[in-house]
């Protein structure tokens, strides 16, 4: 493993590190508080194979998939801290508690303990790390699909059954956690997200045609619905809990309990992958306009303003894929292009602010499961995978500095971030919806325009961030 050190000038650290508490404050708690025992709340170890080490601050980690398993890196040094072998194609999604990552694999959503967590203690927290462990804990699913995290609640969707499970994010490691469950009338490749008042936004459709969304209150009663969203795919939550769901002819926006259709400027204007952030009322999305393309390589992205339900298209100097969309901590719209650059867009004006060279120019593979560069953001840093060179790069979003790079022994594919912060103690990593989609909201090859989509009949996984 080869590491390239950062330039001499001070780099911008991930926000989780910026929020580190003074040593004096931590010391004031004394040494009497020990991390909770395995099996307790998810802020404590659930399966650590080594004794935990207390840290001065949160220690975020990166979880990468490769053909044959998982690799976990320290997000600051990019050094490998653990790995696990796992057969088949797998997907990874943050569980929302800062510590665990859901691994979509055969049988359901399996829990990876990334080995970094925070234990709240009054007005501050203690931070710990341990060796990562791929646990035996599993949320059963025949075809594990999207994982969406929002405001301390995590929603998991089973494409084979239409079954939705929602639980407190900070109870991810607790096998006895309370769960909210819902099953759609007909199974489909779908998505669900729960809002802070208990509102559940869930997609509707069949295996052949996804058509729209339903909005349910905390008791499960329908409060709004729309079937004006052909090919529904992908979701993102913006400021003030406005939800955007993608369609083949625009998007649906849920704001203050009302669903509004935003039409695309083209008869076929597919927005299937979105990236939102609570720092902005505007959602970044992809945009495809050729319904007959076997593999469309779009060069425009969409910006949906949830305040007035308007849509703007932005031209880019290169194409991109479903793993290319992310948001900066100040709401910047980020797109990783096939020209190898990270393009930074002002979401308010649609202006291309700057383009930062990160990797060599690349071409999107025809098989969506094949590795291609991906981007995830934590604080002020964008993490970019570089499969062609088996590398990962850390980029300062504000300055454009590539402040650290590392060469791996494997070819990275998917990427997720474990922040090391307790639930609610950090800003959500977007795409994340993540996040992912983290978030970036990618798509399954279960509809006729699924060139960049994940086929759940070929694997048992999906990434966060949208349906």
CORWOGI-V273027 format. One line per field, one symbol per residue. phi: phi as a letter, one per 30 degrees, with the letter a starting at -180 (. if undefined). Layout:
phi->???
This chain:
phi->.cccddeddddddeeedddeddeddddddicddceddejdeddcecadcbddcdcdaebdbccccbdklbbccddcciddclaadadidbbbbedjciccbdcdbejkccccddibabcebicbbccbbaddbddcdbcdadbdcdcbcahibbccccddbidcbbbdedcedcdcddbcbabdebdadbabbccdcjdccbdblbdcadblbbccddcjddcaaaccbdieaibacceihdccbdbdbkbcccbhiccbdcdddcecbdccbbbcaddbdccdbdabbcdcddbdcdbbccbcdddbhcbbcbdcdadabdcccabddcjeccbddddicccccdddcidddabcdbbdebbddddddddaebbbbbhccccbdbedchbbbccdddcidddabbcccbcdbdbbccdicdeicbdddcjfehfjcbjedcbcdcbdccdccccddcabaacdjjc
